[in-house]
Amino acid sequence: MRTAYQYKLLPNKEQIATIQLWLELLRRQYNYRLGERFSWWSENRCPVNACP
């Protein structure tokens, strides 16, 4: 039997601002690391393996 719970968030204005700030910081971090990965791959041209 599958059970899924969904909770509705009702943040106030201060919490909305904090959540938006965190999401923006996470988006920038993700894009920066993705860019690092692409640039490393273009320089080295070898596949990334978890077990070298």
mmCIF file of the N, C-alpha and C atoms, coordinates in Angstrom:
data_MODEL
# 
_entry.id   MODEL 
# 
loop_
_atom_site.group_PDB 
_atom_site.id 
_atom_site.type_symbol 
_atom_site.label_atom_id 
_atom_site.label_alt_id 
_atom_site.label_comp_id 
_atom_site.label_asym_id 
_atom_site.label_entity_id 
_atom_site.label_seq_id 
_atom_site.pdbx_PDB_ins_code 
_atom_site.Cartn_x 
_atom_site.Cartn_y 
_atom_site.Cartn_z 
_atom_site.occupancy 
_atom_site.B_iso_or_equiv 
_atom_site.pdbx_formal_charge 
_atom_site.auth_seq_id 
_atom_site.auth_comp_id 
_atom_site.auth_asym_id 
_atom_site.auth_atom_id 
_atom_site.pdbx_PDB_model_num 
ATOM 1   N N  . MET A 1 1  ? 0.837  -1.175 0.000   1.00 0.00 ? 1  MET A N  1 
ATOM 2   C CA . MET A 1 1  ? 0.000  0.000  0.000   1.00 0.00 ? 1  MET A CA 1 
ATOM 3   C C  . MET A 1 1  ? 0.888  1.247  0.000   1.00 0.00 ? 1  MET A C  1 
ATOM 4   N N  . ARG A 1 2  ? 0.638  2.117  -0.924  1.00 0.00 ? 2  ARG A N  1 
ATOM 5   C CA . ARG A 1 2  ? 1.388  3.370  -1.006  1.00 0.00 ? 2  ARG A CA 1 
ATOM 6   C C  . ARG A 1 2  ? 0.664  4.447  -0.217  1.00 0.00 ? 2  ARG A C  1 
ATOM 7   N N  . THR A 1 3  ? 1.436  5.157  0.549   1.00 0.00 ? 3  THR A N  1 
ATOM 8   C CA . THR A 1 3  ? 0.875  6.264  1.310   1.00 0.00 ? 3  THR A CA 1 
ATOM 9   C C  . THR A 1 3  ? 1.749  7.488  1.073   1.00 0.00 ? 3  THR A C  1 
ATOM 10  N N  . ALA A 1 4  ? 1.150  8.553  0.679   1.00 0.00 ? 4  ALA A N  1 
ATOM 11  C CA . ALA A 1 4  ? 1.881  9.795  0.445   1.00 0.00 ? 4  ALA A CA 1 
ATOM 12  C C  . ALA A 1 4  ? 1.169  10.920 1.188   1.00 0.00 ? 4  ALA A C  1 
ATOM 13  N N  . TYR A 1 5  ? 1.950  11.681 1.889   1.00 0.00 ? 5  TYR A N  1 
ATOM 14  C CA . TYR A 1 5  ? 1.395  12.808 2.616   1.00 0.00 ? 5  TYR A CA 1 
ATOM 15  C C  . TYR A 1 5  ? 1.832  14.099 1.955   1.00 0.00 ? 5  TYR A C  1 
ATOM 16  N N  . GLN A 1 6  ? 0.943  15.014 1.838   1.00 0.00 ? 6  GLN A N  1 
ATOM 17  C CA . GLN A 1 6  ? 1.260  16.335 1.316   1.00 0.00 ? 6  GLN A CA 1 
ATOM 18  C C  . GLN A 1 6  ? 0.860  17.356 2.364   1.00 0.00 ? 6  GLN A C  1 
ATOM 19  N N  . TYR A 1 7  ? 1.786  18.259 2.628   1.00 0.00 ? 7  TYR A N  1 
ATOM 20  C CA . TYR A 1 7  ? 1.533  19.295 3.609   1.00 0.00 ? 7  TYR A CA 1 
ATOM 21  C C  . TYR A 1 7  ? 1.516  20.646 2.915   1.00 0.00 ? 7  TYR A C  1 
ATOM 22  N N  . LYS A 1 8  ? 0.547  21.430 3.213   1.00 0.00 ? 8  LYS A N  1 
ATOM 23  C CA . LYS A 1 8  ? 0.440  22.749 2.627   1.00 0.00 ? 8  LYS A CA 1 
ATOM 24  C C  . LYS A 1 8  ? 1.178  23.739 3.527   1.00 0.00 ? 8  LYS A C  1 
ATOM 25  N N  . LEU A 1 9  ? 2.160  24.427 2.953   1.00 0.00 ? 9  LEU A N  1 
ATOM 26  C CA . LEU A 1 9  ? 2.905  25.418 3.714   1.00 0.00 ? 9  LEU A CA 1 
ATOM 27  C C  . LEU A 1 9  ? 2.207  26.767 3.633   1.00 0.00 ? 9  LEU A C  1 
ATOM 28  N N  . LEU A 1 10 ? 2.140  27.424 4.738   1.00 0.00 ? 10 LEU A N  1 
ATOM 29  C CA . LEU A 1 10 ? 1.562  28.760 4.789   1.00 0.00 ? 10 LEU A CA 1 
ATOM 30  C C  . LEU A 1 10 ? 2.577  29.712 5.449   1.00 0.00 ? 10 LEU A C  1 
ATOM 31  N N  . PRO A 1 11 ? 3.667  30.013 4.728   1.00 0.00 ? 11 PRO A N  1 
ATOM 32  C CA . PRO A 1 11 ? 4.692  30.865 5.323   1.00 0.00 ? 11 PRO A CA 1 
ATOM 33  C C  . PRO A 1 11 ? 4.267  32.333 5.346   1.00 0.00 ? 11 PRO A C  1 
ATOM 34  N N  . ASN A 1 12 ? 4.803  33.052 6.319   1.00 0.00 ? 12 ASN A N  1 
ATOM 35  C CA . ASN A 1 12 ? 4.553  34.489 6.355   1.00 0.00 ? 12 ASN A CA 1 
ATOM 36  C C  . ASN A 1 12 ? 5.561  35.185 5.435   1.00 0.00 ? 12 ASN A C  1 
ATOM 37  N N  . LYS A 1 13 ? 5.504  36.489 5.341   1.00 0.00 ? 13 LYS A N  1 
ATOM 38  C CA . LYS A 1 13 ? 6.349  37.217 4.391   1.00 0.00 ? 13 LYS A CA 1 
ATOM 39  C C  . LYS A 1 13 ? 7.838  37.042 4.694   1.00 0.00 ? 13 LYS A C  1 
ATOM 40  N N  . GLU A 1 14 ? 8.198  37.026 5.960   1.00 0.00 ? 14 GLU A N  1 
ATOM 41  C CA . GLU A 1 14 ? 9.601  36.850 6.335   1.00 0.00 ? 14 GLU A CA 1 
ATOM 42  C C  . GLU A 1 14 ? 10.097 35.461 5.934   1.00 0.00 ? 14 GLU A C  1 
ATOM 43  N N  . GLN A 1 15 ? 9.288  34.454 6.150   1.00 0.00 ? 15 GLN A N  1 
ATOM 44  C CA . GLN A 1 15 ? 9.664  33.092 5.782   1.00 0.00 ? 15 GLN A CA 1 
ATOM 45  C C  . GLN A 1 15 ? 9.743  32.932 4.267   1.00 0.00 ? 15 GLN A C  1 
ATOM 46  N N  . ILE A 1 16 ? 8.855  33.580 3.542   1.00 0.00 ? 16 ILE A N  1 
ATOM 47  C CA . ILE A 1 16 ? 8.902  33.539 2.077   1.00 0.00 ? 16 ILE A CA 1 
ATOM 48  C C  . ILE A 1 16 ? 10.217 34.139 1.582   1.00 0.00 ? 16 ILE A C  1 
ATOM 49  N N  . ALA A 1 17 ? 10.621 35.256 2.164   1.00 0.00 ? 17 ALA A N  1 
ATOM 50  C CA . ALA A 1 17 ? 11.874 35.896 1.765   1.00 0.00 ? 17 ALA A CA 1 
ATOM 51  C C  . ALA A 1 17 ? 13.058 34.984 2.059   1.00 0.00 ? 17 ALA A C  1 
ATOM 52  N N  . THR A 1 18 ? 13.052 34.317 3.202   1.00 0.00 ? 18 THR A N  1 
ATOM 53  C CA . THR A 1 18 ? 14.135 33.405 3.562   1.00 0.00 ? 18 THR A CA 1 
ATOM 54  C C  . THR A 1 18 ? 14.187 32.213 2.607   1.00 0.00 ? 18 THR A C  1 
ATOM 55  N N  . ILE A 1 19 ? 13.036 31.653 2.297   1.00 0.00 ? 19 ILE A N  1 
ATOM 56  C CA . ILE A 1 19 ? 12.970 30.512 1.380   1.00 0.00 ? 19 ILE A CA 1 
ATOM 57  C C  . ILE A 1 19 ? 13.469 30.918 -0.005  1.00 0.00 ? 19 ILE A C  1 
ATOM 58  N N  . GLN A 1 20 ? 13.056 32.085 -0.477  1.00 0.00 ? 20 GLN A N  1 
ATOM 59  C CA . GLN A 1 20 ? 13.507 32.550 -1.792  1.00 0.00 ? 20 GLN A CA 1 
ATOM 60  C C  . GLN A 1 20 ? 15.011 32.778 -1.807  1.00 0.00 ? 20 GLN A C  1 
ATOM 61  N N  . LEU A 1 21 ? 15.561 33.311 -0.718  1.00 0.00 ? 21 LEU A N  1 
ATOM 62  C CA . LEU A 1 21 ? 17.009 33.511 -0.629  1.00 0.00 ? 21 LEU A CA 1 
ATOM 63  C C  . LEU A 1 21 ? 17.742 32.178 -0.697  1.00 0.00 ? 21 LEU A C  1 
ATOM 64  N N  . TRP A 1 22 ? 17.270 31.198 0.072   1.00 0.00 ? 22 TRP A N  1 
ATOM 65  C CA . TRP A 1 22 ? 17.900 29.879 0.065   1.00 0.00 ? 22 TRP A CA 1 
ATOM 66  C C  . TRP A 1 22 ? 17.824 29.233 -1.316  1.00 0.00 ? 22 TRP A C  1 
ATOM 67  N N  . LEU A 1 23 ? 16.675 29.331 -1.963  1.00 0.00 ? 23 LEU A N  1 
ATOM 68  C CA . LEU A 1 23 ? 16.546 28.737 -3.297  1.00 0.00 ? 23 LEU A CA 1 
ATOM 69  C C  . LEU A 1 23 ? 17.473 29.405 -4.302  1.00 0.00 ? 23 LEU A C  1 
ATOM 70  N N  . GLU A 1 24 ? 17.628 30.711 -4.208  1.00 0.00 ? 24 GLU A N  1 
ATOM 71  C CA . GLU A 1 24 ? 18.540 31.432 -5.103  1.00 0.00 ? 24 GLU A CA 1 
ATOM 72  C C  . GLU A 1 24 ? 19.984 31.000 -4.862  1.00 0.00 ? 24 GLU A C  1 
ATOM 73  N N  . LEU A 1 25 ? 20.380 30.884 -3.590  1.00 0.00 ? 25 LEU A N  1 
ATOM 74  C CA . LEU A 1 25 ? 21.739 30.451 -3.272  1.00 0.00 ? 25 LEU A CA 1 
ATOM 75  C C  . LEU A 1 25 ? 21.996 29.027 -3.751  1.00 0.00 ? 25 LEU A C  1 
ATOM 76  N N  . LEU A 1 26 ? 21.017 28.148 -3.570  1.00 0.00 ? 26 LEU A N  1 
ATOM 77  C CA . LEU A 1 26 ? 21.163 26.771 -4.032  1.00 0.00 ? 26 LEU A CA 1 
ATOM 78  C C  . LEU A 1 26 ? 21.232 26.692 -5.547  1.00 0.00 ? 26 LEU A C  1 
ATOM 79  N N  . ARG A 1 27 ? 20.444 27.502 -6.240  1.00 0.00 ? 27 ARG A N  1 
ATOM 80  C CA . ARG A 1 27 ? 20.471 27.517 -7.707  1.00 0.00 ? 27 ARG A CA 1 
ATOM 81  C C  . ARG A 1 27 ? 21.837 27.960 -8.207  1.00 0.00 ? 27 ARG A C  1 
ATOM 82  N N  . ARG A 1 28 ? 22.383 29.019 -7.606  1.00 0.00 ? 28 ARG A N  1 
ATOM 83  C CA . ARG A 1 28 ? 23.701 29.509 -8.023  1.00 0.00 ? 28 ARG A CA 1 
ATOM 84  C C  . ARG A 1 28 ? 24.788 28.476 -7.751  1.00 0.00 ? 28 ARG A C  1 
ATOM 85  N N  . GLN A 1 29 ? 24.723 27.820 -6.596  1.00 0.00 ? 29 GLN A N  1 
ATOM 86  C CA . GLN A 1 29 ? 25.713 26.793 -6.247  1.00 0.00 ? 29 GLN A CA 1 
ATOM 87  C C  . GLN A 1 29 ? 25.648 25.633 -7.232  1.00 0.00 ? 29 GLN A C  1 
ATOM 88  N N  . TYR A 1 30 ? 24.441 25.179 -7.544  1.00 0.00 ? 30 TYR A N  1 
ATOM 89  C CA . TYR A 1 30 ? 24.265 24.075 -8.483  1.00 0.00 ? 30 TYR A CA 1 
ATOM 90  C C  . TYR A 1 30 ? 24.842 24.440 -9.858  1.00 0.00 ? 30 TYR A C  1 
ATOM 91  N N  . ASN A 1 31 ? 24.501 25.626 -10.355 1.00 0.00 ? 31 ASN A N  1 
ATOM 92  C CA . ASN A 1 31 ? 24.989 26.045 -11.667 1.00 0.00 ? 31 ASN A CA 1 
ATOM 93  C C  . ASN A 1 31 ? 26.499 26.214 -11.679 1.00 0.00 ? 31 ASN A C  1 
ATOM 94  N N  . TYR A 1 32 ? 27.075 26.712 -10.589 1.00 0.00 ? 32 TYR A N  1 
ATOM 95  C CA . TYR A 1 32 ? 28.530 26.875 -10.509 1.00 0.00 ? 32 TYR A CA 1 
ATOM 96  C C  . TYR A 1 32 ? 29.213 25.511 -10.574 1.00 0.00 ? 32 TYR A C  1 
ATOM 97  N N  . ARG A 1 33 ? 28.723 24.556 -9.785  1.00 0.00 ? 33 ARG A N  1 
ATOM 98  C CA . ARG A 1 33 ? 29.322 23.211 -9.781  1.00 0.00 ? 33 ARG A CA 1 
ATOM 99  C C  . ARG A 1 33 ? 29.113 22.506 -11.121 1.00 0.00 ? 33 ARG A C  1 
ATOM 100 N N  . LEU A 1 34 ? 27.974 22.718 -11.744 1.00 0.00 ? 34 LEU A N  1 
ATOM 101 C CA . LEU A 1 34 ? 27.734 22.129 -13.056 1.00 0.00 ? 34 LEU A CA 1 
ATOM 102 C C  . LEU A 1 34 ? 28.697 22.713 -14.083 1.00 0.00 ? 34 LEU A C  1 
ATOM 103 N N  . GLY A 1 35 ? 28.926 24.007 -14.015 1.00 0.00 ? 35 GLY A N  1 
ATOM 104 C CA . GLY A 1 35 ? 29.892 24.644 -14.901 1.00 0.00 ? 35 GLY A CA 1 
ATOM 105 C C  . GLY A 1 35 ? 31.299 24.125 -14.674 1.00 0.00 ? 35 GLY A C  1 
ATOM 106 N N  . GLU A 1 36 ? 31.680 23.901 -13.409 1.00 0.00 ? 36 GLU A N  1 
ATOM 107 C CA . GLU A 1 36 ? 32.990 23.317 -13.104 1.00 0.00 ? 36 GLU A CA 1 
ATOM 108 C C  . GLU A 1 36 ? 33.123 21.938 -13.727 1.00 0.00 ? 36 GLU A C  1 
ATOM 109 N N  . ARG A 1 37 ? 32.074 21.157 -13.610 1.00 0.00 ? 37 ARG A N  1 
ATOM 110 C CA . ARG A 1 37 ? 32.105 19.792 -14.148 1.00 0.00 ? 37 ARG A CA 1 
ATOM 111 C C  . ARG A 1 37 ? 32.256 19.804 -15.675 1.00 0.00 ? 37 ARG A C  1 
ATOM 112 N N  . PHE A 1 38 ? 31.506 20.671 -16.355 1.00 0.00 ? 38 PHE A N  1 
ATOM 113 C CA . PHE A 1 38 ? 31.603 20.751 -17.810 1.00 0.00 ? 38 PHE A CA 1 
ATOM 114 C C  . PHE A 1 38 ? 32.977 21.251 -18.249 1.00 0.00 ? 38 PHE A C  1 
ATOM 115 N N  . SER A 1 39 ? 33.515 22.228 -17.547 1.00 0.00 ? 39 SER A N  1 
ATOM 116 C CA . SER A 1 39 ? 34.828 22.742 -17.936 1.00 0.00 ? 39 SER A CA 1 
ATOM 117 C C  . SER A 1 39 ? 35.915 21.696 -17.685 1.00 0.00 ? 39 SER A C  1 
ATOM 118 N N  . TRP A 1 40 ? 35.802 20.938 -16.588 1.00 0.00 ? 40 TRP A N  1 
ATOM 119 C CA . TRP A 1 40 ? 36.776 19.880 -16.326 1.00 0.00 ? 40 TRP A CA 1 
ATOM 120 C C  . TRP A 1 40 ? 36.709 18.826 -17.422 1.00 0.00 ? 40 TRP A C  1 
ATOM 121 N N  . TRP A 1 41 ? 35.489 18.467 -17.812 1.00 0.00 ? 41 TRP A N  1 
ATOM 122 C CA . TRP A 1 41 ? 35.336 17.441 -18.837 1.00 0.00 ? 41 TRP A CA 1 
ATOM 123 C C  . TRP A 1 41 ? 35.887 17.915 -20.175 1.00 0.00 ? 41 TRP A C  1 
ATOM 124 N N  . SER A 1 42 ? 35.645 19.188 -20.513 1.00 0.00 ? 42 SER A N  1 
ATOM 125 C CA . SER A 1 42 ? 36.132 19.691 -21.802 1.00 0.00 ? 42 SER A CA 1 
ATOM 126 C C  . SER A 1 42 ? 37.662 19.782 -21.811 1.00 0.00 ? 42 SER A C  1 
ATOM 127 N N  . GLU A 1 43 ? 38.276 19.990 -20.665 1.00 0.00 ? 43 GLU A N  1 
ATOM 128 C CA . GLU A 1 43 ? 39.744 20.021 -20.595 1.00 0.00 ? 43 GLU A CA 1 
ATOM 129 C C  . GLU A 1 43 ? 40.342 18.622 -20.630 1.00 0.00 ? 43 GLU A C  1 
ATOM 130 N N  . ASN A 1 44 ? 39.706 17.659 -19.980 1.00 0.00 ? 44 ASN A N  1 
ATOM 131 C CA . ASN A 1 44 ? 40.295 16.326 -19.837 1.00 0.00 ? 44 ASN A CA 1 
ATOM 132 C C  . ASN A 1 44 ? 39.740 15.299 -20.819 1.00 0.00 ? 44 ASN A C  1 
ATOM 133 N N  . ARG A 1 45 ? 38.531 15.463 -21.263 1.00 0.00 ? 45 ARG A N  1 
ATOM 134 C CA . ARG A 1 45 ? 37.875 14.569 -22.229 1.00 0.00 ? 45 ARG A CA 1 
ATOM 135 C C  . ARG A 1 45 ? 37.944 13.094 -21.825 1.00 0.00 ? 45 ARG A C  1 
ATOM 136 N N  . CYS A 1 46 ? 37.711 12.823 -20.555 1.00 0.00 ? 46 CYS A N  1 
ATOM 137 C CA . CYS A 1 46 ? 37.631 11.430 -20.135 1.00 0.00 ? 46 CYS A CA 1 
ATOM 138 C C  . CYS A 1 46 ? 36.397 11.280 -19.264 1.00 0.00 ? 46 CYS A C  1 
ATOM 139 N N  . PRO A 1 47 ? 35.766 10.117 -19.293 1.00 0.00 ? 47 PRO A N  1 
ATOM 140 C CA . PRO A 1 47 ? 34.552 9.936  -18.509 1.00 0.00 ? 47 PRO A CA 1 
ATOM 141 C C  . PRO A 1 47 ? 34.848 9.927  -17.010 1.00 0.00 ? 47 PRO A C  1 
ATOM 142 N N  . VAL A 1 48 ? 33.914 10.405 -16.245 1.00 0.00 ? 48 VAL A N  1 
ATOM 143 C CA . VAL A 1 48 ? 34.045 10.404 -14.789 1.00 0.00 ? 48 VAL A CA 1 
ATOM 144 C C  . VAL A 1 48 ? 33.498 9.085  -14.286 1.00 0.00 ? 48 VAL A C  1 
ATOM 145 N N  . ASN A 1 49 ? 34.297 8.385  -13.494 1.00 0.00 ? 49 ASN A N  1 
ATOM 146 C CA . ASN A 1 49 ? 33.894 7.101  -12.950 1.00 0.00 ? 49 ASN A CA 1 
ATOM 147 C C  . ASN A 1 49 ? 34.026 7.167  -11.435 1.00 0.00 ? 49 ASN A C  1 
ATOM 148 N N  . ALA A 1 50 ? 33.097 6.574  -10.742 1.00 0.00 ? 50 ALA A N  1 
ATOM 149 C CA . ALA A 1 50 ? 33.142 6.596  -9.285  1.00 0.00 ? 50 ALA A CA 1 
ATOM 150 C C  . ALA A 1 50 ? 34.313 5.768  -8.752  1.00 0.00 ? 50 ALA A C  1 
ATOM 151 N N  . CYS A 1 51 ? 34.746 4.785  -9.505  1.00 0.00 ? 51 CYS A N  1 
ATOM 152 C CA . CYS A 1 51 ? 35.845 3.915  -9.080  1.00 0.00 ? 51 CYS A CA 1 
ATOM 153 C C  . CYS A 1 51 ? 36.956 3.939  -10.129 1.00 0.00 ? 51 CYS A C  1 
ATOM 154 N N  . PRO A 1 52 ? 37.923 4.825  -9.999  1.00 0.00 ? 52 PRO A N  1 
ATOM 155 C CA . PRO A 1 52 ? 38.983 4.915  -11.027 1.00 0.00 ? 52 PRO A CA 1 
ATOM 156 C C  . PRO A 1 52 ? 39.901 3.721  -11.059 1.00 0.00 ? 52 PRO A C  1 
# 
